[in-house]
């Protein structure tokens, strides 16, 4: 049995885990990132990076690298699948409280690689599944499936919706919404011909969107509330035909995006979220342990903030931990190792409480907003369709920019 001491152990090499590790690295703090799979997880194809995400990416020092690979989106057009007509258009060039808005569709693989490439060699340990967590004085003992035990001064759970660390903190498993999503990425041999516009379609209980990523790739999604097991059939060919039969009145060019998507580029999954009140009452941190990303705030994709919020988490967490650990490294050595360990533990605990305070209401707000937006966008019936198309479309679309008008701050510490 191998026992290894580490200062900061981060469970999960997703967006939150890698951004936290990179933030710490920028501050001169080493961390070890544990990833259960044998490589970076790129499931999901792409994600919309809103203004708040670019603030975080710039703080981490990789914003410009990703900008060179992904074009900016100019705006959003919302249309009805019932009438086939646009009901609202919105420009992304509007100026917010935190400066100009910036929206791009980013390939998940490129984002994760950009984060990982900036980390020192050996930071990520693949094929490292956490099976249990114990305590030893002021340290946490992280037990891995291969028998290794890591002794950590700080333990950060970025291990997704089935988080082992969140469970240790007392969080319940995320709940299912009753809705499901199908996502895909269409690759074109030549230019797809779409303008850089986020196209959204609602009506008859479905929500559908098409978003250009670059000149030759287009991301699309389809969310709905299945009424039978047959609608959840995971055979990609049947899913494809089912979707095409339910899209309603949309332009042929848009429907062709699904038709041209290869079957191995389909991903289907039920949608889960954490009850907002759990965020208010739960332990985001406890002692020298905390959670971030989907381990903290799993949410529905209706405002596109899951990955963006994870980037915010990484920056805020790195800044707070930096305030504790850098002060610890400069602290005068005590005669008694136990006294020194206690003071360092208390500094870490205090700074993680600060992180929890910063992220609690932000997470509550994003989860709640996503639930409300999703409810109205996928509701059915003549009255609801009329209200959504005639009255609510501008409000729902406006929430996308409003919730992204947020700055998580720089990495610098006092």
N, C-alpha and C positions, 0 to 999 in steps of 0.2 A: 504493500500500500504506500503510495507516494503522497507526501504532505508538502504543499508548496505555499509559501506566504506571498500575498499580493496586497498592494495598497488599495486599489479599486478594482472590483470585479463587476463587469457588466454582462448580464445574461441576455443574449439575443443580438445578432448582427444585422438587424433591420435598420430602418431610417433613424429611429430614436437612439438605438444603441451606438451606431456608428457616429452619429452627430455628437452625442455626449462624449465619446472617446476622442473624436477629433477636437472638440472644444477643450477638453482637458489637455490634449497634446499641445495645442496652441499656447496653453498656459504653462507648459513645461511639466505636466503631471502624467506619469505613465499609468495606463490601465490595461486590463486584460479583458477581452471580449470573448465570451463563450457562445459558440454557434452549434446547435445540435445537428444541422445538416453538414454535408461535406463540401459545400460551396456557398457563395452568396445566394440568398433567396430572391429570385426575380419574378415570382408569381405576381400577376396583376398588370403586367405590360407597361402601363403608363399612369401618371397621376397629374392632375392639374395643380400647378404651383402658383398660388395667388401671391399678392403683394407681401403678406406677412412671411411667407416662405422665403421670398427673395431677400428680405431683411435678415433672416436667419442664415441663409446661405452666404450672404456677403459677410456676416459676422464670422462665419467659419472659414472664409477665404476661398470659396470655390464657386461663387456666384458667376463670375465672368467666364469660367471654364464651361459651365452649363449653358450660359447664354449663347455661346458660339455654336452650340449644337442644336438649339431649339429656338424657333422663331416665336415672336410675341403674337398673341391673339389680340385682335382689334376690338372685339365686342361679342355680344351675345344676342341671338335672335331666338325668341320663344314662339313656337307655332302650335296650333291645335291639330291633333290627329283626327278630329271629328270633322272640322271644316276644311282643313288643309291650308288655312290662312295664318299668316303671322299675327300674333296678338300683342307682342311687345318687342322692342329693340333697345339695346343698351350699349353704350360705348364704354370701353375699358380705359379710355384716355382721361376720364374724370380725375380730378385731384382730390385726394383725401386729406384727413388731418395729419397723416404721417408722410405726406408727399405724393408723388405721382403713383398711380396704380400700375402694376406690372403683372401680367398673366401669361403663362406659357404652359404647354402640355409637355411634360418631361418623361422620357423613358426611364422606368424604374431601374433597369440594369445600369444605365449610364450614371444615374444619381448615386446608386450604391457604390459603383466603381470609383466615382469621383471622391466620395468620402473615404473609401478604403485605401485608395492609392496615396492619400496624404498621411496615412498612419505608418508608424515605424514597423519594420518587419517583425513578425511574431506577436503583434498586438491581438490579432484574431486567432483563436484556437478553434478549428473546425472539428466536427464529429465529437462534440463535448456536450452531452446531455446532462442537465441537472436533475437529480432524482430526489434530493432532500436538502434541508437547511437546518443546521444546528447552531448553538451558541457556545462560545468558549471565552468567558470573561468579556472583554470589550471587542472581541472578534467574532465574525460569523464563519462557520464551517460549511463550505459548499461541497456537497458530495456529488461526484460525477458517476455516470454509469460504468466507466472503466475502472472505478475504484479509487481514482485520484480524489484527494481532499484539498481544497483550497481554503487557506485562512485569510480572510479579507477584513481590512479596516472599514471598507465601505462596500455594500452590495446594492447594485442597481438592477431592477427587473425591467427589461425591455423585451420580454419574451412573449408578447402578443396576447391574444384573447384567452388563451389557455395558460396564462402565466402561473408558474410555480411560485414566484416571488409574491405576486398579488394575493394568491391563496394564503401564503404564510402571513401576510399583513392583515388578513381577515376579509378580503373582498370576496364576494360571491362570483360564480361564473356569469359571464355576460348572458343576457337573455335573447331569444329569437324574436324578431319583430313580426313574423308571419309573412314577411316579404322576402323575395329572392332577387338575385342579380345575375345577369349573364354579361360578360365583358369579352371584347375581342379586339384584335388589331389587324387591320387590313393593310397589306403591303402591295403597292403598285409598281409595275416595271418602269413606268414613266411617271410624270407628274400627275397627281390625282385631280388637279384642276379646282380644288376647293379654295375659297378665300379663307384667310386666317380668322375664322369666326366660329364661336362656340354655338352649335345649333342644337336646340332643345325642343322636344316634342312631348306634349301631354294630352291625355284624354282617354276615356273608356278604361280607367284604372291602370294605365301603364305610363311609364316614364322612359323616354328614349333620348339618347344624345349622340351626336357625332362631332368629334373634335380633331382637326388636323394637328399632327405632331411636327412633321417636316414636309418636304415636297412630295415624298413618296409613301408616307405612312399616315393612316387615319385610325384613331381610337374610337370605339363606340361602346355604348352600354345600354342595357335594357333592364328595367326593374319592374316587378309586378308582384301581386299577391296570389300565389298559386291556389287554386280551389280543389285540386286533386293531386294524387301522387303521380298521375300520368304527366301532369305539367312539370313535374320535377325530374322527368326522365333525363338521365345524364348522357345519353347517347348524343354526341355532338351533331350528327346528321339530323336527328329528330328535333333537337333543340333549334337548330337552324330553320327548319321548315315551320316549326311552331311559331317562332318569332316572326318570320316573314308573313304568316297568316294573320298576325295581330297588330301590325304596324299602322294600320289605318291609312289615312290620306297624307302621305308624305311624298316628296319629290322622288322620281325614279332614280335620280343620281344618288340620293341618300340611301335608298333601299339597296342600291347596287353595292354599297359598302359592305353590307352583311352578306350579300350573295357572293362577293369576291373574297370573303374571308375563308382561309383554309381551316379545315375542321380541327387541326391541332392548335389553332389560335383562339379557341373558345375556352372560357373559364366560367363555370357556374357555381354559385355558392349562396347559401341562405345568409340573410343580413342579421347581425347581432349588435347589441349595444349594452352599455352599462346604465342602469337607472340613474338619472341625474342626481337624485337625493343620496345615492350611495357615495357620490363624489363629495357631497357636502358633509356627510357623517363619517365616511371611511378614513382609514389611516393611509394617506398618500405616502407618508414616511413614518417610521417608528425606529427610534434610536439611530443606528447607522445604516438603515435599509430604506429604500424608496422604490417607486415605480415610475415609468414614463412610457410614452407612446400608447399603443393599443393595450398594454397591460394596465394603463391608468384610465384612458378615456376611449374605449371602443365606441364608435358612433356610426350611424348610417351615412352613406355617401352623398346625401342630398345637397350638401353645401360644399362638398369637395375639400374638407378641412382635416381629414384624418392624418394624412402624411404631413401637411403643413404644420399642424399642431405638434406632431412628433419632432419636427425640426426646431420649433420653438422650445420644446421641452429640453432638447439637447443643449441648446445655448444657455438657457436659464440654469439648468442643473450644473453644467460645467462651471459657470460663473460662481454659483453658490458653493460648490465643492472647492473651487480654487481659493475662495476666501478662507475656508477652513484648513485645507491641506498645505497651502503655501505659508500660512501663518504658523502651522505646526512645524514645518521644516526650518523656519527661522527662529523658532522658540528656543529659549535657553534650556539646555539639558538639565533635568532634575536628578537629584541623588537617588530617588526611588523610582524605578521603572513603572511601578503600579500607579504612582501619582501622575507621572507623565502620560501614561496611557489613558487615565481617566480624563485628564484635561483635554487631550486630543479628541477623545470620544465625545465629550460634551461640546467641543467646537463643531464637530461634524454634525451632531444631533441638532444643534442650534441652526446651522446653515441649511440642513435638509428641511427643517421646519419652515425656514424662509422660502425655500423652493416650493414647498407644499402650499404655502399661503399664496404665492404668486400664481400657481397653476390651478388651484382649486376652482376659483370662480370663472376663470377662462375656460376650463374644461366643462364646467357645468353649463355655461352659456352656449358653447359650441354643440354639445350633445343635445340640449333642449331645442336649440334653433333647428338643427338637422331633423329632429323628430317632427317638429311643427311643419317645416317646409315639405318633408316627405308626405305627411298626412294630406296636406292640401293638394300637392301635385298629383298624387295617385288616387284621390277620392273620385268616386263615380256618381253619376246621377245628373239629371237635367239641371237642377238648381245649382249644385256644386260646379258643374261644368260652366254654367253661365257666370257665376261669381268669379271663378278662377280666370276665365278668359277676359271678362270685362272689367274686373275690379282688382283681383289679387295678383295678376301676373307681374305688374310693375313692382309691387311690394316684395314678392318672393324673389324676383331677380335682383332687386336692390339689396336684399340681405346678403347676397354673395359678396358684393363689394364692401358692404358695411362690416361684415365679420372678418374680412381680410385686411381691413384698415387698422393694423395693429403692428407694433414694433416691440419685439422681445428684448431689444437692447444689444449692446456690444458685449464682448467677452472681457473687457478690461475690468479689473477689480480695484477697490480702494485699498 
